[in-house]
Structures are given as C-alpha cells and as structure tokens.
Amino acid sequence: MDTFEGSATATEPDLIEAWDWYDPNAPLPGELFVPTFDCLSVVFLAKFHGRPTRHYPLDRELHELPAARTRPLPRVPGPAAGTDTAIADGQPAVSLPASAWVHALPHHARAARTLRTVAGRRTCTTRIRSTPGTAPRALPSLPEVLARRSAEQPDQLAYAFLHNGEEIADTMTYRQLDVRARKVAARLTALGLAGRSAVLLHPSGLGFVSDLLGCMYAGVAAAPVQVPSRARGLERLRTIADDAGAAVVLTTTEVKRDLEKRFGALPQLAGLTLHDPDSLAATAERLAPEVVAGWEPRPIGAQEPALLQYTSGSTGAPKGVRVTHANFGSNVDETERLWPCRGDARVVNWLPLFHDMGMLFGVVLPLWAGIPSYLMAPDAFIRRPARWLEALSRFRGTHAAAPSFAYELCARAVSESEVPPGLDLSSWRVAANGAEPVRWQTIRFFTETLGRAGFRPEAMCPGYGLAENTLKATGSPEDRLPTVLWLSAEELRAGRAVAVPTPQDAASAPSPDVVPSIGCGRTVGDSLVRIVDPETHATLPDGQVGEIWVSGPCVAAGYHGREEESEQTFRARRADRTEQHTWLRTGDLGLLHREELFVTGRIKDVLIRQGRNFYPQDIELSAENADPGLHPNCAAAFSADDGTQERLVLVVEADGRALRGGGEQLRERIRRAVHDRQRLEADEILLVRRGSLPKTSSGKVQRRETRRRYLDGEFGSAEAAAPRERVEAGR
C-alpha cells in the first residue's frame, strides 16, 4: 500500500484506477494550473518516476484566500536545482521535483471518484506540469484528421444528408470527402487564393462540408454566410465579403443560378465571383492546370486562420472572428472530453452549418471523433420540429445540440398530440442546450414530455459558448441533472446572487420574487472562466454578478481587420492580478456558484428602471407565457426615450390563435404578466405578425435591431398603443 503524506491513505487498486487511463508515454503539456474548487483542501497528486505516489496538501491559509482560484502559472525557478514552484496568485504553494507529474483529475469521472475515495471529501487538482524541455502536445488540424480518417476508415460513413429531415438523400465516406476536399483545395490554389479568404455560401448539405475542408487544406480562410432570400440578406453577404476582403464566393449550382437570376443586376453582387463546383473546376483548369494536377497538401500552421466566423449580429454589426487551427483543435478536443463520443456515438444536427454551433456539432465534432453525422436543413425542423426527434430515434443519435427555443418547440409538438409510435430517445446521451438563455421551464417541459419516449433528464446538458471562444466555454456533463439555482429576484437586480429555498410552487408558476437560474456547467481542460467587474476589472467573488471573462486555448485570435477592438475584447487584463495571460471579455453577465457558471444576460441589454437592473429576457419570458398561443422567442423588450423619459417597449409577434378576443385583450394579458413577474409597467406593447422580429441564425432576437426598426417606424406607428387592435405587418 502506498502511503500519502497527511491523514489520507489509498490502496494500490485506488492508485491504479487513478492513473490507468493516463498514458505515461504521451507528451506532457507545458503549463500548470492552480486548483479550482470551493472547499478548504487543495490536493496535488504527484507521481514520481520510480517513487511512491504522494499526497501534497497546500497550506490551508493559502486556499482560504478568495484569490486562490484557477489561473495559468508561469514557469518560475524553484528554490533548489531541479524543482519548480507552483505559484497561486503570487504566493508559493508547493515545491515539486521537476520530474514530477501533476495531473488534473476533476475532468475524468473515474479519476474524480478515486480522488474522493482517497481524500474523503470533494477536492480536485489541475493540469499537468511537464518536465523541463517537453513541449505541449500539438493537436492536429482538421485536414490532418480527415487525411487520417481517409487512410484508416476510408469506407466508413462520415456524413449523410436527410431530405426533408427524414430519408437519407446523400452520403459521403471519409475517402470520398477527402478526395472532394483536396480537389477544392487544388482549384482554390490555382486561383491564387492561398493565404486569402473566400465566402462560403451554402445551404445545409454535404457541399458545405467538402468546401469547408477544401478551404482549410488550401490555406483559405472561409467566411460562412447564410444564403440570402431577400435584399436584407444580400446586404449582409456583401458586408461580410467586403469585411473579409473576399471576392470569391463558393456555393452550389442551385444557389448560384437563383442569386444571379434574382439579384444579378444589384450592386451588392458587383465584383463578387460566384463559383459552383463546375465553374470552379473550369476556371482553375483554364488558369493553372499544372497547379491543379500537381497539388499536394502543405504543412498547416497551428496559428494560421482556419475560419472567419462572423458573429450573429445579435448585439450589433457582424464581426469576423479569426479562428485558428489551434483554436478549432482545442475547442473540439475539450468538447469531446466533456461529452465523449464513445462506441456507437452519432450526431443528428438541424442547426445551420454556417453558424458556429451547427458547424462544431454537425461537422467538426463528428470528424474529430470519427463518428457519423446526419444533417438536415433548418427549415425542415422549423416546419415540423418532431422530425428532429424522429431522426434521433431512427438513426440512434447520441449527440445533438440546439438553442432553448428548439426544445420548447419539440415539447409543444409532442404535448399537443401523442408521442409518435415507435419514438425512442433512449440513445440520446447529450442534448446540448445553448446559444441563448437556457430556461428552466423549457428544460422541465421537455424532459417531462419526452421522458415518455425514453429521454433521460440527465441527457439535457446546458452550456455556454460564443464565437469569440470558437464555441464552447462551459458545459454540463451527461451524467447529472442540470443545476437549478433559485435566486432572490430583488437581490439579483442589485447584482447579487442570493440563493433561496426551492419554492413549493416551482413545478407550476413560482413567485415573482424568485428567479430560477440554470447552471451552464464548468470549464474543461485549459479553459478558464472568471467573473470580473466590467468597470474596475477586479475579480468578483462567487455569488456576485459581473462580466464573464474567458481565457485559454480556445479564445480566437481577434476580430478580422479590427485591431483596436480586438485589443479591448480579446486581450483584457484583470486589475487585481499580475498574470502573463490575457482574457476575452464576453460582454455577457453571469456569476459563479460552486465553480459552475450561471449566465444572467448581456451588459448592453440590461434595462435600468427605478434604479434597479432588469434583464430583458426575463421580461420577454413573462410576455411569452402570458398566452398559450404565443410562441418561443416571440418578444423583444427594450427601452426607448420619448424625449421626456425612458419607456419600456415590448414588441411581440402574434398570430390568430393568440389574438382570439382581439389585440387589446392580448396586450392586457401581457401587461399583467409583466407586472406580476417583474413589478414593471410596460409603456407600450406593439403586436406584429409572426416573422417580423429580426433574429440571428440561431434564433436569438436582435433587440438592438428591433429597437432601431421600432424607432424608424418600420413596424408601424411608434405612438403608444391605443385601446384598439394593432397588428402591424412586418417589412
């Protein structure tokens, strides 16, 4: 039996279980991170070459300090030759021989169980400190992963596209995808686009996947954009193309023909060359046939841009986030570690592939893990949400992701009828829920309704992410129920998270004095999250609301062509810490509770009324719940100054079902619901037709754009609602 310094001991099987999953021959990362947890005992486990494993407790006085939180540590000279000293916020924590291996156990279930067995209490350790001279393990680029899949699993199904979200219409093996991607790369190289950018204009389908990987092979930074269906979408396409410096647009034959027919004479397409596969091949053969014939994959640098991911525009004009190959590898590696794609794993995805969440779950994660991905068009889901559930059942999907409103639509579709015969969701292990505020009512509704079809409540995995961090920042594991934190509404408006007992009426309509907040999980790997005062840049303690800051290998390189904004957003520093690394300012508000992240809103969207802060999504949820005929994400709340005072305005989408009895009755129900829940008086409630509110590609309401259209009179008259029905047509 190996003994541990201190009071804890462990048997040999305990130690074997703690270490048997770790490959001692693998290269060791070169950074050490201080422990993160909320108890008074910090535990390092160090395994020495040829020496007993020992338990190193840190000094108790140190970890009682609020400052003893996770953060990267610089390599510093130890007090003696051959040793390194771990520093926690400037204070020595423990000295270890340079040959020691220090590994973090909280991110592996078996190791965490062992640690609890050994220590007898909730503790955790952190990342590995490497021996001198060892380099961090380099993650492969996505083209390198594809090449390996093509060599090792050539005939295995990689992607399938479902016609109308139901039957398989097209498939691609890894070999077929690799061949197609290399052809695209050769042609792009022949056009002289290596090191430049190109717009990727595809509907959901296999063509998007091959063009995306082809761009990466060629060193072309792809900028995915939604296919425009009207003039406003065409303006976004042009704006992004100009911002990215792209003159070439890769698309499908159908989209190319449609755009040239409908918009070919408009100035938005002037100077842009639209290429479908045939025209790209013909142009490349004409310009440089020898380049096409002799093309070979080139070495791909980890810091080369792999993608220009344009933000959804929910908080302003879209900005191109420079995502490197290292960012992609780190984020998908962390995602796969959080939600393992083991055994029979397979993805079923309806999210648009040009959106970061749809791209990572529908394209990147399946390729990285070597599992099949079944893709369907977003409109197939919107027309009939149950198609997604049926596809998950038919193809035995294990991993899928969607915003909260999609789970709401699915639950409504099933609750309004019977569970479809044969619907079996027992294979669904990870139902990632993100891209917008995760709502407790939606989680409860979905898990209760779909539980009849075999859905496990633990499979609902709320998470938090953003394009500036490639995607995922935090997430909840698949083996526990989502965390619900009941908070005092009054204290939350003052910026404090004060937990209250679970209300007795929690299953129906809890008191307006209580707010349910859903935990979005913890970080994985080397990513860090802190809550920081947005004005002073000082770190805030647990339970206090502030701006969410993120650091780690997933943080993107910056905004394309916006160096000053990139410096402010991607390279922030905390005022109360001396540290080498920088932080990403997310612009989102949240708090940490027992090391789990809870998101409360966005800084720029907070409404201040009578000296108190109100989150617009809470007001919007109250409005949506005012009538069963209203749909998810149908409301936008914002302030508008009429010259004398700030007025609370609600723009709500409504159709015939909600308008039974007339618009004034619906407005009164909404007004009463907002008053009951937030104790606020809505100064104006404007009813508009469904589809009128501007939304992002992930379904989030664009509040600032809604406010602009309201002030410009695009929804109709901006005067206060008269006591008559007002349902304006959207434009």
HUBEL-V678298 format. One record per residue. N is the residue number from 1. RES is the residue in three letters. PSI is psi as a letter, one per 20 degrees, with the letter a starting at -180 (none if undefined). OMEGA is omega in whole degrees, -180 to 180 (999 if undefined). D_CENTER is the distance of its C-alpha to the mean C-alpha in Angstrom with 1 decimal. Layout:
n	res	psi	omega	d_center
N	RES	PSI	OMEGA	D_CENTER
N	RES	PSI	OMEGA	D_CENTER
//
This chain:
n	res	psi	omega	d_center
1	MET	p	176	44.5
2	ASP	p	178	42.6
3	THR	q	179	42.9
4	PHE	p	175	40.4
5	GLU	p	-174	41.5
6	GLY	b	-173	41.4
7	SER	i	-174	41.8
8	ALA	q	174	39.5
9	THR	r	180	40.6
10	ALA	q	177	39.1
11	THR	r	-180	40.7
12	GLU	g	177	40.3
13	PRO	h	177	38.2
14	ASP	g	-178	35.7
15	LEU	h	178	35.5
16	ILE	g	-179	35.3
17	GLU	h	-180	32.4
18	ALA	h	-171	30.6
19	TRP	i	-172	31.1
20	ASP	i	179	31.6
21	TRP	i	-177	28.0
22	TYR	p	-178	27.9
23	ASP	o	-177	29.6
24	PRO	i	-179	32.2
25	ASN	i	-178	32.7
26	ALA	q	176	29.2
27	PRO	q	-177	28.8
28	LEU	p	175	27.6
29	PRO	q	-174	24.9
30	GLY	j	-178	26.7
31	GLU	q	174	25.0
32	LEU	p	178	25.6
33	PHE	q	179	23.5
34	VAL	q	-178	25.1
35	PRO	q	176	24.5
36	THR	p	-178	22.1
37	PHE	a	-175	23.4
38	ASP	k	177	25.4
39	CYS	r	-172	28.8
40	LEU	j	-179	31.9
41	SER	o	175	32.1
42	VAL	p	-177	30.2
43	VAL	p	167	31.0
44	PHE	p	170	30.9
45	LEU	p	-180	32.0
46	ALA	p	177	33.8
47	LYS	o	-177	35.3
48	PHE	q	174	38.2
49	HIS	o	176	39.8
50	GLY	j	180	42.9
51	ARG	q	179	42.6
52	PRO	q	173	41.7
53	THR	p	-176	38.2
54	ARG	q	-179	38.3
55	HIS	o	-178	36.5
56	TYR	n	175	36.0
57	PRO	q	173	35.4
58	LEU	r	178	34.6
59	ASP	p	-175	36.9
60	ARG	h	-177	36.3
61	GLU	h	-179	36.9
62	LEU	g	-173	34.0
63	HIS	j	168	31.3
64	GLU	i	180	32.6
65	LEU	p	176	31.5
66	PRO	h	-177	28.3
67	ALA	i	-177	27.7
68	ALA	m	-178	27.4
69	ARG	r	-177	23.7
70	THR	p	169	21.4
71	ARG	q	180	21.7
72	PRO	q	-180	22.6
73	LEU	p	172	26.4
74	PRO	q	173	28.7
75	ARG	p	-177	31.3
76	VAL	q	178	34.5
77	PRO	p	178	38.1
78	GLY	r	-179	39.1
79	PRO	i	179	42.3
80	ALA	r	-179	44.1
81	ALA	p	176	44.0
82	GLY	j	179	41.5
83	THR	q	174	39.2
84	ASP	q	178	35.9
85	THR	p	175	35.1
86	ALA	p	-177	31.8
87	ILE	p	175	31.3
88	ALA	o	180	29.4
89	ASP	l	175	29.2
90	GLY	i	-178	32.4
91	GLN	p	179	34.3
92	PRO	p	180	35.5
93	ALA	g	-179	34.0
94	VAL	q	177	35.7
95	SER	p	-179	37.4
96	LEU	q	173	36.9
97	PRO	q	-177	38.8
98	ALA	i	179	37.0
99	SER	i	-177	37.2
100	ALA	q	173	35.2
101	TRP	p	177	31.9
102	VAL	o	-173	29.6
103	HIS	q	180	26.6
104	ALA	p	-178	23.8
105	LEU	i	-171	24.1
106	PRO	i	-176	21.5
107	HIS	j	176	18.9
108	HIS	p	-170	21.4
109	ALA	g	-177	22.8
110	ARG	g	180	26.4
111	ALA	h	179	26.6
112	ALA	h	178	25.4
113	ARG	g	179	28.0
114	THR	g	-179	30.6
115	LEU	g	177	29.9
116	ARG	h	178	30.4
117	THR	g	-177	33.5
118	VAL	g	-172	34.8
119	ALA	h	178	34.0
120	GLY	j	178	34.5
121	ARG	r	-176	31.8
122	ARG	o	178	28.1
123	THR	r	174	27.5
124	CYS	q	175	25.3
125	THR	a	-169	25.6
126	THR	b	-173	23.4
127	ARG	r	-175	23.0
128	ILE	q	171	26.0
129	ARG	p	-174	28.6
130	SER	r	174	30.2
131	THR	q	-178	33.9
132	PRO	p	175	35.3
133	GLY	i	180	34.7
134	THR	q	-177	31.9
135	ALA	q	176	28.9
136	PRO	q	179	25.2
137	ARG	p	-179	24.4
138	ALA	p	178	23.2
139	LEU	q	-179	20.4
140	PRO	q	173	21.4
141	SER	r	-180	20.1
142	LEU	g	174	18.9
143	PRO	h	178	22.4
144	GLU	h	176	24.0
145	VAL	g	179	22.1
146	LEU	g	179	23.3
147	ALA	h	179	26.8
148	ARG	g	178	26.9
149	ARG	g	-179	25.8
150	SER	h	-180	28.4
151	ALA	h	-173	31.0
152	GLU	h	-179	30.4
153	GLN	l	-168	29.1
154	PRO	h	-174	30.5
155	ASP	j	179	31.2
156	GLN	q	179	28.3
157	LEU	p	177	26.1
158	ALA	g	-177	22.9
159	TYR	q	174	21.8
160	ALA	q	177	23.5
161	PHE	p	-177	23.2
162	LEU	o	177	24.3
163	HIS	p	-176	26.7
164	ASN	k	179	26.1
165	GLY	j	-174	23.4
166	GLU	f	-174	26.4
167	GLU	q	179	28.5
168	ILE	p	-180	27.8
169	ALA	h	-177	28.8
170	ASP	q	179	27.9
171	THR	r	176	27.0
172	MET	p	172	26.5
173	THR	r	179	27.4
174	TYR	h	178	26.2
175	ARG	g	180	29.5
176	GLN	g	179	29.4
177	LEU	g	-179	26.0
178	ASP	g	179	27.2
179	VAL	g	-179	30.4
180	ARG	g	-178	28.7
181	ALA	h	179	26.2
182	ARG	h	177	29.2
183	LYS	g	178	31.3
184	VAL	g	-179	28.7
185	ALA	g	-180	28.5
186	ALA	g	-178	32.3
187	ARG	h	177	32.6
188	LEU	h	177	30.2
189	THR	h	179	32.1
190	ALA	h	178	35.3
191	LEU	j	178	34.1
192	GLY	k	-176	33.6
193	LEU	i	179	29.9
194	ALA	p	-178	29.0
195	GLY	j	179	27.4
196	ARG	a	-177	26.6
197	SER	r	177	24.0
198	ALA	q	177	24.0
199	VAL	p	178	22.2
200	LEU	o	-173	20.8
201	LEU	n	-175	21.8
202	HIS	q	162	21.4
203	PRO	r	178	20.9
204	SER	p	-178	19.1
205	GLY	r	-175	21.4
206	LEU	h	177	22.5
207	GLY	h	177	23.7
208	PHE	g	-176	20.3
209	VAL	g	-177	19.7
210	SER	h	178	23.1
211	ASP	h	178	22.9
212	LEU	g	-180	19.6
213	LEU	h	176	21.1
214	GLY	g	177	24.4
215	CYS	g	-179	23.0
216	MET	g	176	21.6
217	TYR	g	-174	25.0
218	ALA	i	-175	26.8
219	GLY	k	177	25.0
220	VAL	p	179	24.0
221	ALA	o	-179	20.8
222	ALA	q	175	19.5
223	ALA	n	-178	18.1
224	PRO	p	-179	16.7
225	VAL	q	176	17.9
226	GLN	p	178	18.4
227	VAL	p	-177	22.0
228	PRO	q	176	24.0
229	SER	i	179	26.2
230	ARG	r	-173	27.9
231	ALA	h	-178	28.9
232	ARG	g	178	26.0
233	GLY	h	178	23.6
234	LEU	h	177	26.2
235	GLU	h	178	26.1
236	ARG	g	177	22.3
237	LEU	g	-178	23.1
238	ARG	g	179	25.9
239	THR	g	-179	24.1
240	ILE	g	179	21.4
241	ALA	g	179	24.2
242	ASP	g	-179	26.3
243	ASP	h	-179	23.6
244	ALA	i	-176	22.7
245	GLY	k	-176	26.5
246	ALA	p	176	26.3
247	ALA	i	-179	29.4
248	VAL	p	178	28.5
249	VAL	p	177	26.4
250	LEU	p	-175	25.7
251	THR	a	179	25.8
252	THR	r	179	27.7
253	THR	g	-178	31.3
254	GLU	g	-179	30.8
255	VAL	g	179	28.4
256	LYS	g	-179	30.7
257	ARG	g	-177	33.7
258	ASP	g	-179	32.2
259	LEU	g	-180	31.0
260	GLU	h	-180	34.4
261	LYS	g	-174	36.3
262	ARG	h	-172	34.7
263	PHE	j	-173	33.6
264	GLY	h	-178	35.6
265	ALA	i	-177	38.0
266	LEU	q	-178	35.4
267	PRO	h	-179	34.8
268	GLN	h	180	31.0
269	LEU	i	-179	31.7
270	ALA	p	179	34.5
271	GLY	i	177	34.1
272	LEU	p	177	31.2
273	THR	o	180	32.1
274	LEU	p	179	30.5
275	HIS	p	165	30.7
276	ASP	r	-177	30.4
277	PRO	g	-178	31.1
278	ASP	g	-178	34.9
279	SER	h	177	35.2
280	LEU	g	180	33.1
281	ALA	g	-178	35.3
282	ALA	g	-179	38.5
283	THR	g	180	37.7
284	ALA	g	179	36.8
285	GLU	h	180	40.1
286	ARG	h	-175	42.0
287	LEU	g	-174	40.8
288	ALA	m	-178	40.5
289	PRO	h	-180	41.4
290	GLU	h	177	42.1
291	VAL	g	179	38.6
292	VAL	g	-176	37.2
293	ALA	h	-174	39.8
294	GLY	j	-175	39.3
295	TRP	p	175	35.5
296	GLU	q	178	34.1
297	PRO	q	-180	30.6
298	ARG	r	173	30.5
299	PRO	p	-178	29.0
300	ILE	p	179	25.4
301	GLY	q	-177	24.7
302	ALA	h	-177	21.6
303	GLN	j	174	21.2
304	GLU	q	177	21.9
305	PRO	p	177	19.4
306	ALA	h	-171	17.8
307	LEU	q	165	16.0
308	LEU	n	-177	16.1
309	GLN	o	-177	12.7
310	TYR	p	-177	13.9
311	THR	q	-173	11.9
312	SER	h	-179	12.2
313	GLY	j	180	15.1
314	SER	h	-179	14.4
315	THR	j	179	16.0
316	GLY	a	180	18.4
317	ALA	q	-180	19.3
318	PRO	q	179	16.8
319	LYS	q	-178	16.6
320	GLY	o	179	16.3
321	VAL	p	180	14.0
322	ARG	o	-180	16.0
323	VAL	p	-179	14.0
324	THR	r	176	16.6
325	HIS	h	177	17.4
326	ALA	h	176	17.1
327	ASN	g	180	13.5
328	PHE	g	-178	12.7
329	GLY	g	-179	14.9
330	SER	g	-176	13.7
331	ASN	g	-179	10.0
332	VAL	h	176	11.1
333	ASP	g	177	13.9
334	GLU	h	-180	12.1
335	THR	g	-179	10.0
336	GLU	h	176	13.5
337	ARG	h	178	15.1
338	LEU	g	-178	13.0
339	TRP	m	-171	13.4
340	PRO	p	178	16.6
341	CYS	m	-174	17.6
342	ARG	q	170	21.2
343	GLY	d	-173	24.3
344	ASP	k	-176	24.0
345	ALA	q	173	20.3
346	ARG	q	-175	19.2
347	VAL	q	170	16.3
348	VAL	o	-169	16.9
349	ASN	p	173	14.6
350	TRP	i	-177	15.5
351	LEU	q	179	12.4
352	PRO	p	-175	13.7
353	LEU	h	178	13.5
354	PHE	i	178	13.6
355	HIS	q	-174	10.2
356	ASP	h	-178	7.4
357	MET	g	178	5.8
358	GLY	h	-180	9.6
359	MET	g	-177	10.7
360	LEU	g	-177	8.9
361	PHE	h	-176	9.9
362	GLY	h	-174	13.0
363	VAL	g	-169	14.4
364	VAL	g	-178	13.3
365	LEU	g	178	12.9
366	PRO	g	178	16.1
367	LEU	g	-179	18.0
368	TRP	g	-176	17.1
369	ALA	i	-179	18.2
370	GLY	l	-179	21.0
371	ILE	q	-179	20.5
372	PRO	q	178	21.0
373	SER	p	179	18.6
374	TYR	o	-174	19.9
375	LEU	q	174	18.7
376	MET	q	-178	19.7
377	ALA	q	180	19.8
378	PRO	h	-178	17.8
379	ASP	h	175	21.2
380	ALA	h	177	22.5
381	PHE	g	-176	20.1
382	ILE	g	-180	20.7
383	ARG	h	179	24.4
384	ARG	n	-175	24.5
385	PRO	h	-178	21.4
386	ALA	i	178	23.5
387	ARG	h	179	23.3
388	TRP	g	180	19.9
389	LEU	g	-179	21.4
390	GLU	h	178	24.5
391	ALA	h	176	22.8
392	LEU	h	179	21.0
393	SER	g	-175	24.5
394	ARG	g	-176	26.4
395	PHE	j	177	24.5
396	ARG	l	180	23.7
397	GLY	q	179	19.9
398	THR	h	-176	18.3
399	HIS	p	176	14.5
400	ALA	q	-177	12.8
401	ALA	q	179	9.7
402	ALA	q	171	10.0
403	PRO	r	-177	9.7
404	SER	h	-176	12.4
405	PHE	h	-180	15.1
406	ALA	h	177	15.2
407	TYR	h	176	16.2
408	GLU	g	180	18.6
409	LEU	g	180	20.1
410	CYS	g	-179	20.6
411	ALA	h	178	22.3
412	ARG	g	-178	24.5
413	ALA	h	-179	25.5
414	VAL	h	-176	26.6
415	SER	h	-179	28.2
416	GLU	i	176	30.3
417	SER	b	177	31.9
418	GLU	q	173	32.3
419	VAL	p	-179	29.9
420	PRO	p	180	30.5
421	PRO	p	178	33.1
422	GLY	i	-180	31.7
423	LEU	o	-177	28.1
424	ASP	o	-179	26.9
425	LEU	j	-177	23.3
426	SER	i	180	24.5
427	SER	i	-174	22.8
428	TRP	o	-176	19.2
429	ARG	h	-177	17.9
430	VAL	o	173	14.1
431	ALA	n	-177	12.9
432	ALA	p	-175	9.2
433	ASN	o	-177	8.8
434	GLY	a	179	6.1
435	ALA	i	175	5.8
436	GLU	r	-180	9.2
437	PRO	p	179	11.5
438	VAL	p	-172	12.0
439	ARG	p	-179	15.7
440	TRP	g	-179	18.3
441	GLN	h	-180	20.7
442	THR	g	179	18.4
443	ILE	g	-179	17.6
444	ARG	g	-179	21.4
445	PHE	g	-177	22.4
446	PHE	g	-176	20.4
447	THR	h	178	21.4
448	GLU	g	-177	24.9
449	THR	g	-176	25.4
450	LEU	i	173	23.8
451	GLY	h	178	25.3
452	ARG	i	178	28.5
453	ALA	j	176	27.0
454	GLY	j	180	26.1
455	PHE	p	178	22.5
456	ARG	p	179	22.1
457	PRO	h	180	20.6
458	GLU	h	-178	19.1
459	ALA	i	177	17.0
460	MET	o	-172	14.8
461	CYS	n	176	11.8
462	PRO	q	179	9.9
463	GLY	r	179	6.8
464	TYR	p	178	5.2
465	GLY	r	179	3.1
466	LEU	q	-177	4.9
467	ALA	h	-178	7.2
468	GLU	i	175	9.6
469	ASN	k	-175	8.2
470	THR	g	166	7.8
471	LEU	e	-171	4.1
472	LYS	p	170	4.1
473	ALA	g	177	6.6
474	THR	r	177	8.1
475	GLY	q	178	8.9
476	SER	p	-179	12.2
477	PRO	r	-175	14.6
478	GLU	i	-174	16.2
479	ASP	j	176	19.6
480	ARG	q	180	19.6
481	LEU	q	175	19.3
482	PRO	q	179	16.6
483	THR	p	175	18.0
484	VAL	p	179	19.6
485	LEU	o	179	21.1
486	TRP	p	-173	23.8
487	LEU	q	173	24.4
488	SER	p	-179	27.3
489	ALA	h	-179	26.5
490	GLU	g	180	29.2
491	GLU	h	-180	28.0
492	LEU	h	178	24.4
493	ARG	h	177	25.8
494	ALA	j	177	27.5
495	GLY	j	180	24.4
496	ARG	q	178	25.2
497	ALA	o	180	23.6
498	VAL	o	-178	26.7
499	ALA	q	177	26.4
500	VAL	r	179	28.9
501	PRO	q	177	30.2
502	THR	p	-178	28.5
503	PRO	q	-179	30.5
504	GLN	h	-179	32.9
505	ASP	k	-176	31.7
506	ALA	h	-177	28.0
507	ALA	i	-179	28.1
508	SER	e	-179	29.4
509	ALA	n	-178	29.2
510	PRO	r	-179	28.8
511	SER	q	177	30.7
512	PRO	i	178	29.5
513	ASP	i	-177	30.0
514	VAL	p	-180	27.2
515	VAL	p	174	23.4
516	PRO	p	178	21.2
517	SER	p	-176	17.9
518	ILE	p	177	15.3
519	GLY	p	180	14.1
520	CYS	k	174	10.5
521	GLY	a	-177	12.0
522	ARG	r	175	12.9
523	THR	r	177	12.1
524	VAL	q	176	13.4
525	GLY	c	-173	15.8
526	ASP	j	180	16.4
527	SER	q	-179	13.5
528	LEU	q	175	14.8
529	VAL	p	175	13.9
530	ARG	q	174	16.8
531	ILE	p	-170	17.9
532	VAL	q	175	20.2
533	ASP	p	-175	22.7
534	PRO	i	-180	21.7
535	GLU	g	-176	25.4
536	THR	i	-177	27.0
537	HIS	k	176	24.1
538	ALA	q	179	25.4
539	THR	p	-179	23.4
540	LEU	q	179	23.5
541	PRO	r	177	24.4
542	ASP	q	177	22.6
543	GLY	j	178	22.9
544	GLN	p	-177	22.9
545	VAL	p	176	20.5
546	GLY	a	-180	19.5
547	GLU	q	178	16.9
548	ILE	p	175	13.9
549	TRP	q	-177	14.5
550	VAL	q	175	12.7
551	SER	q	178	14.8
552	GLY	a	-174	14.9
553	PRO	i	179	15.0
554	CYS	i	-179	11.4
555	VAL	p	-174	12.2
556	ALA	r	-174	13.3
557	ALA	i	-180	17.0
558	GLY	a	177	17.0
559	TYR	p	-179	17.6
560	HIS	p	176	20.1
561	GLY	j	-178	23.5
562	ARG	m	-173	22.6
563	GLU	g	-178	23.8
564	GLU	g	178	24.8
565	GLU	h	177	21.4
566	SER	g	180	19.7
567	GLU	g	-178	22.1
568	GLN	h	-173	21.4
569	THR	g	-172	17.6
570	PHE	i	-174	16.9
571	ARG	l	179	20.1
572	ALA	q	178	20.7
573	ARG	q	178	23.0
574	ARG	p	-176	23.8
575	ALA	h	-175	27.3
576	ASP	j	180	28.3
577	ARG	q	170	27.4
578	THR	o	-173	28.9
579	GLU	q	-177	26.4
580	GLN	h	-175	25.9
581	HIS	r	-180	22.2
582	THR	r	-174	20.3
583	TRP	q	172	17.2
584	LEU	p	174	14.5
585	ARG	o	-173	15.1
586	THR	h	-174	12.1
587	GLY	i	178	14.5
588	ASP	q	178	12.9
589	LEU	q	178	15.4
590	GLY	a	180	15.3
591	LEU	r	174	17.4
592	LEU	p	177	17.7
593	HIS	o	-177	19.9
594	ARG	l	176	21.2
595	GLU	j	178	18.4
596	GLU	q	-177	15.7
597	LEU	p	174	13.3
598	PHE	p	-176	14.1
599	VAL	p	-178	12.6
600	THR	h	179	15.6
601	GLY	a	178	15.0
602	ARG	q	-177	15.2
603	ILE	g	-173	18.3
604	LYS	i	-179	19.7
605	ASP	i	-177	19.5
606	VAL	p	178	21.4
607	LEU	p	179	24.8
608	ILE	o	180	27.9
609	ARG	p	179	30.7
610	GLN	k	177	33.9
611	GLY	j	-179	32.4
612	ARG	q	180	29.4
613	ASN	p	175	25.7
614	PHE	p	180	24.2
615	TYR	p	-175	20.6
616	PRO	h	-178	20.7
617	GLN	h	177	18.3
618	ASP	g	178	20.9
619	ILE	g	180	23.7
620	GLU	h	178	22.0
621	LEU	g	177	21.5
622	SER	g	179	25.2
623	ALA	g	-179	26.2
624	GLU	h	-179	24.4
625	ASN	i	-178	26.1
626	ALA	h	-178	29.5
627	ASP	p	-178	30.4
628	PRO	i	179	29.4
629	GLY	i	178	29.8
630	LEU	q	-174	26.8
631	HIS	r	175	23.5
632	PRO	q	179	19.9
633	ASN	l	-178	18.4
634	CYS	j	-174	22.0
635	ALA	q	174	22.6
636	ALA	p	180	22.1
637	ALA	p	180	23.7
638	PHE	r	176	24.8
639	SER	q	176	27.9
640	ALA	p	-178	30.6
641	ASP	p	-180	33.7
642	ASP	j	-180	36.9
643	GLY	i	179	39.1
644	THR	h	-179	40.2
645	GLN	r	173	37.2
646	GLU	p	-178	33.4
647	ARG	q	177	33.0
648	LEU	o	-178	30.2
649	VAL	p	174	29.3
650	LEU	p	172	27.5
651	VAL	p	-172	27.0
652	VAL	p	174	26.7
653	GLU	p	-180	26.6
654	ALA	q	175	29.4
655	ASP	a	-173	31.4
656	GLY	h	-177	34.7
657	ARG	g	-179	33.7
658	ALA	h	-175	32.5
659	LEU	j	176	35.5
660	ARG	p	-178	38.2
661	GLY	i	176	40.8
662	GLY	q	-176	39.7
663	GLY	h	-178	37.2
664	GLU	h	177	38.9
665	GLN	h	178	38.5
666	LEU	g	178	34.8
667	ARG	h	180	34.5
668	GLU	h	177	36.5
669	ARG	g	178	34.3
670	ILE	g	-179	31.2
671	ARG	g	-180	33.1
672	ARG	h	-180	34.3
673	ALA	g	179	30.9
674	VAL	g	179	29.5
675	HIS	g	-179	32.6
676	ASP	h	-175	32.6
677	ARG	g	-175	29.1
678	GLN	i	-175	28.7
679	ARG	k	180	32.4
680	LEU	q	174	31.8
681	GLU	p	176	34.0
682	ALA	p	-178	32.3
683	ASP	h	177	34.5
684	GLU	p	175	33.6
685	ILE	o	-177	31.9
686	LEU	p	179	31.7
687	LEU	p	180	31.4
688	VAL	r	-180	30.2
689	ARG	q	177	29.9
690	ARG	p	-178	26.8
691	GLY	i	-177	24.8
692	SER	h	-177	26.0
693	LEU	p	175	23.0
694	PRO	p	-179	20.8
695	LYS	q	176	17.3
696	THR	r	180	14.3
697	SER	i	178	13.5
698	SER	j	175	10.9
699	GLY	j	180	13.7
700	LYS	p	177	13.3
701	VAL	p	177	16.7
702	GLN	n	-172	17.6
703	ARG	g	-178	19.8
704	ARG	h	176	21.4
705	GLU	h	176	22.3
706	THR	g	179	23.6
707	ARG	g	179	25.7
708	ARG	g	-179	27.0
709	ARG	h	177	28.1
710	TYR	g	-178	29.7
711	LEU	h	179	31.6
712	ASP	i	177	32.7
713	GLY	j	-177	34.0
714	GLU	i	176	32.0
715	PHE	i	-174	31.6
716	GLY	a	-178	35.3
717	SER	q	179	37.4
718	ALA	j	179	35.7
719	GLU	r	-179	38.5
720	ALA	q	-176	38.0
721	ALA	p	175	38.0
722	ALA	r	-179	41.6
723	PRO	m	175	42.7
724	ARG	r	-176	42.4
725	GLU	p	176	39.7
726	ARG	o	174	37.4
727	VAL	o	-175	35.0
728	GLU	q	176	34.3
729	ALA	p	176	33.3
730	GLY	q	-179	30.0
731	ARG	none	999	30.6
//
